[in-house]
Amino acid sequence: MLFLFDKNEGFYDELPVDSLSSCVQTEPINGIVSLSFTVTIDYIDRMKDAVYIGHRDVVNDKFIQVYKIVTNKTADDGITYNAVHIVHDELTGYGYIREKRLL
């Protein structure tokens, strides 16, 4: 189940498991934690106000992992959304995370 949040991070709806044709969380070492999921056509109308998405933490179900939706793309079986973890998104926005590379 995924939880839907509006632009003010206020909870407004849930997506049941059967509304998703795929859902993949990626946690690379020293990288951006992301979530990619596809919502089936029957549930697309619930996503119109969604800016943030969340799910229960796998290790401790009392916590919710929240992501900011950054892109969406039409797929054969619905719409595919890509989101980045809110921690990375907010720290980048405040300037705490900067990309520096040695030449």
GROMACS elastic network, one bead per residue, 0.5 to 0.9 nm:
[ bonds ]
;  ai    aj funct       b0    kb
    1    14     6  0.67988   500
    1    15     6  0.56009   500
    1    17     6  0.50600   500
    1    18     6  0.86666   500
    1    19     6  0.88346   500
    1    20     6  0.88952   500
    1    54     6  0.87532   500
    1    55     6  0.66097   500
    1    56     6  0.81447   500
    2    13     6  0.87530   500
    2    14     6  0.56993   500
    2    15     6  0.50627   500
    2    16     6  0.67360   500
    2    17     6  0.76560   500
    2    53     6  0.66422   500
    2    54     6  0.55958   500
    2    55     6  0.50203   500
    2    56     6  0.80310   500
    3    11     6  0.71501   500
    3    12     6  0.79672   500
    3    13     6  0.62082   500
    3    15     6  0.63467   500
    3    16     6  0.89275   500
    3    52     6  0.84619   500
    3    53     6  0.56212   500
    3    55     6  0.60716   500
    3    56     6  0.87484   500
    3    64     6  0.89861   500
    3    66     6  0.87625   500
    4     9     6  0.87836   500
    4    10     6  0.83224   500
    4    11     6  0.58990   500
    4    12     6  0.59736   500
    4    13     6  0.52115   500
    4    14     6  0.57125   500
    4    15     6  0.74212   500
    4    46     6  0.84741   500
    4    47     6  0.76250   500
    4    49     6  0.84763   500
    4    50     6  0.57744   500
    4    51     6  0.77928   500
    4    52     6  0.62428   500
    4    54     6  0.65643   500
    5     8     6  0.75806   500
    5     9     6  0.51078   500
    5    10     6  0.50899   500
    5    12     6  0.57757   500
    5    13     6  0.73259   500
    5    49     6  0.78280   500
    5    50     6  0.55215   500
    5    51     6  0.62071   500
    5    53     6  0.59337   500
    5    54     6  0.78329   500
    6     9     6  0.52056   500
    6    10     6  0.54081   500
    6    11     6  0.66231   500
    6    12     6  0.69355   500
    6    49     6  0.57157   500
    6    50     6  0.50097   500
    6    51     6  0.52899   500
    6    52     6  0.63470   500
    6    53     6  0.87821   500
    7    10     6  0.73095   500
    7    49     6  0.76391   500
    7    50     6  0.71783   500
    7    51     6  0.53586   500
    7    52     6  0.71684   500
    8    11     6  0.88740   500
    8    51     6  0.85903   500
    9    51     6  0.78591   500
    9    52     6  0.67123   500
   10    52     6  0.89981   500
   11    14     6  0.85746   500
   12    49     6  0.88937   500
   12    50     6  0.86128   500
   13    46     6  0.74404   500
   13    47     6  0.89928   500
   14    46     6  0.84447   500
   15    18     6  0.81788   500
   15    19     6  0.62264   500
   15    20     6  0.78875   500
   15    39     6  0.86355   500
   15    43     6  0.77309   500
   15    46     6  0.80136   500
   16    19     6  0.55246   500
   16    20     6  0.75357   500
   17    20     6  0.57409   500
   17    21     6  0.85462   500
   18    21     6  0.73924   500
   18    40     6  0.85352   500
   19    38     6  0.84635   500
   19    39     6  0.58205   500
   19    40     6  0.55285   500
   19    41     6  0.83675   500
   19    42     6  0.74223   500
   19    43     6  0.61770   500
   19    44     6  0.89372   500
   20    23     6  0.68336   500
   20    37     6  0.69635   500
   20    38     6  0.55988   500
   20    40     6  0.58270   500
   20    43     6  0.87101   500
   20    78     6  0.88826   500
   21    37     6  0.75941   500
   21    38     6  0.55725   500
   21    39     6  0.63309   500
   21    40     6  0.62895   500
   21    77     6  0.74146   500
   21    78     6  0.81696   500
   22    36     6  0.79044   500
   22    37     6  0.53103   500
   22    38     6  0.52876   500
   22    39     6  0.77392   500
   22    80     6  0.86832   500
   23    35     6  0.71881   500
   23    36     6  0.57065   500
   23    38     6  0.65330   500
   23    39     6  0.89405   500
   24    34     6  0.83301   500
   24    35     6  0.57213   500
   24    36     6  0.52575   500
   24    37     6  0.62514   500
   25    33     6  0.73870   500
   25    34     6  0.57665   500
   25    36     6  0.64276   500
   25    37     6  0.85453   500
   26    32     6  0.81050   500
   26    33     6  0.56412   500
   26    34     6  0.52265   500
   26    35     6  0.62466   500
   26    36     6  0.82005   500
   27    30     6  0.86369   500
   27    31     6  0.71302   500
   27    32     6  0.68993   500
   27    34     6  0.68073   500
   27    35     6  0.89778   500
   28    31     6  0.50485   500
   28    32     6  0.67043   500
   28    33     6  0.66684   500
   28    34     6  0.89708   500
   29    32     6  0.83862   500
   32    84     6  0.69202   500
   32    85     6  0.73320   500
   32    88     6  0.68331   500
   33    67     6  0.88510   500
   33    83     6  0.87509   500
   33    84     6  0.60211   500
   33    85     6  0.55111   500
   33    88     6  0.77821   500
   34    67     6  0.74717   500
   34    82     6  0.72584   500
   34    83     6  0.55885   500
   34    85     6  0.57725   500
   35    67     6  0.73498   500
   35    69     6  0.87639   500
   35    81     6  0.81313   500
   35    82     6  0.58952   500
   35    83     6  0.51739   500
   35    84     6  0.63605   500
   35    85     6  0.76963   500
   36    80     6  0.70738   500
   36    81     6  0.57051   500
   36    83     6  0.63506   500
   36    84     6  0.88746   500
   37    79     6  0.83471   500
   37    80     6  0.56128   500
   37    81     6  0.54600   500
   37    82     6  0.67295   500
   37    83     6  0.86717   500
   38    75     6  0.78684   500
   38    77     6  0.78048   500
   38    78     6  0.62711   500
   38    79     6  0.54146   500
   38    81     6  0.61517   500
   38    82     6  0.89128   500
   39    42     6  0.81873   500
   39    43     6  0.64778   500
   39    44     6  0.63317   500
   39    47     6  0.85713   500
   39    77     6  0.78873   500
   39    78     6  0.54502   500
   39    79     6  0.54768   500
   39    80     6  0.64399   500
   39    81     6  0.79208   500
   40    43     6  0.58119   500
   40    44     6  0.65709   500
   40    77     6  0.58295   500
   40    79     6  0.68020   500
   40    80     6  0.89230   500
   41    44     6  0.53858   500
   41    45     6  0.83437   500
   41    77     6  0.67406   500
   41    79     6  0.73895   500
   42    45     6  0.76367   500
   42    78     6  0.83470   500
   43    46     6  0.57340   500
   43    47     6  0.74339   500
   43    78     6  0.87633   500
   44    47     6  0.54509   500
   44    48     6  0.72908   500
   44    78     6  0.74704   500
   44    79     6  0.73799   500
   45    48     6  0.57560   500
   45    49     6  0.88343   500
   46    49     6  0.73500   500
   46    50     6  0.77859   500
   47    50     6  0.50884   500
   47    51     6  0.84912   500
   48    51     6  0.86449   500
   50    53     6  0.70592   500
   50    69     6  0.78543   500
   51    67     6  0.86795   500
   51    68     6  0.60993   500
   51    69     6  0.56105   500
   51    70     6  0.83076   500
   52    66     6  0.67260   500
   52    67     6  0.55401   500
   52    69     6  0.57019   500
   52    83     6  0.81391   500
   52    86     6  0.83191   500
   53    65     6  0.83940   500
   53    66     6  0.56939   500
   53    67     6  0.52969   500
   53    68     6  0.64500   500
   53    69     6  0.70135   500
   53    83     6  0.79625   500
   54    64     6  0.61767   500
   54    65     6  0.53485   500
   54    67     6  0.60644   500
   54    68     6  0.88218   500
   55    58     6  0.87665   500
   55    63     6  0.85497   500
   55    64     6  0.54158   500
   55    65     6  0.54797   500
   55    66     6  0.68106   500
   55    67     6  0.89187   500
   56    59     6  0.88093   500
   56    60     6  0.77420   500
   56    61     6  0.53000   500
   56    62     6  0.71268   500
   56    63     6  0.59094   500
   56    65     6  0.61448   500
   56    66     6  0.89149   500
   57    60     6  0.54214   500
   57    61     6  0.51094   500
   57    62     6  0.72933   500
   57    63     6  0.54765   500
   57    64     6  0.53811   500
   57    65     6  0.58712   500
   58    61     6  0.62299   500
   58    63     6  0.87913   500
   59    63     6  0.87761   500
   60    63     6  0.60142   500
   60    64     6  0.87135   500
   61    64     6  0.72653   500
   65    85     6  0.75920   500
   65    86     6  0.83121   500
   66    84     6  0.85655   500
   66    85     6  0.60787   500
   66    86     6  0.57880   500
   66    87     6  0.83460   500
   67    83     6  0.55874   500
   67    84     6  0.51619   500
   67    87     6  0.81764   500
   67    89     6  0.84165   500
   68    82     6  0.84909   500
   68    83     6  0.51316   500
   68    84     6  0.54385   500
   68    85     6  0.62811   500
   68    86     6  0.56534   500
   68    89     6  0.73583   500
   69    72     6  0.79172   500
   69    81     6  0.67850   500
   69    82     6  0.58711   500
   69    84     6  0.66676   500
   69    85     6  0.89504   500
   70    81     6  0.76141   500
   70    82     6  0.58900   500
   70    83     6  0.52258   500
   70    84     6  0.70731   500
   71    80     6  0.82980   500
   71    81     6  0.57358   500
   71    82     6  0.52573   500
   71    83     6  0.69934   500
   72    79     6  0.66139   500
   72    80     6  0.54908   500
   72    82     6  0.62861   500
   72    83     6  0.89941   500
   73    78     6  0.88327   500
   73    79     6  0.56418   500
   73    80     6  0.51976   500
   73    81     6  0.65268   500
   73    82     6  0.86822   500
   74    77     6  0.83520   500
   74    78     6  0.62910   500
   74    80     6  0.61599   500
   74    81     6  0.88679   500
   75    78     6  0.52186   500
   75    79     6  0.52395   500
   75    80     6  0.61638   500
   76    79     6  0.79411   500
   77    80     6  0.88836   500
   83    86     6  0.87207   500
   84    87     6  0.84822   500
   84    88     6  0.71661   500
   84    89     6  0.66602   500
   85    88     6  0.56861   500
   85    89     6  0.64119   500
   85    90     6  0.88507   500
   86    90     6  0.59757   500
   86    91     6  0.84136   500
   87    90     6  0.53839   500
   87    91     6  0.60814   500
   87    92     6  0.84761   500
   88    91     6  0.52926   500
   88    92     6  0.60365   500
   88    93     6  0.85269   500
   88    97     6  0.80840   500
   89    92     6  0.53596   500
   89    93     6  0.62558   500
   89    94     6  0.88838   500
   90    94     6  0.62724   500
   90    95     6  0.86950   500
   90    96     6  0.88665   500
   91    94     6  0.52124   500
   91    95     6  0.63181   500
   91    96     6  0.53287   500
   91    97     6  0.59943   500
   92    95     6  0.51549   500
   92    96     6  0.58570   500
   92    98     6  0.70938   500
   93    96     6  0.76932   500
   93    97     6  0.82099   500
   94    97     6  0.79556   500
   95    98     6  0.66462   500
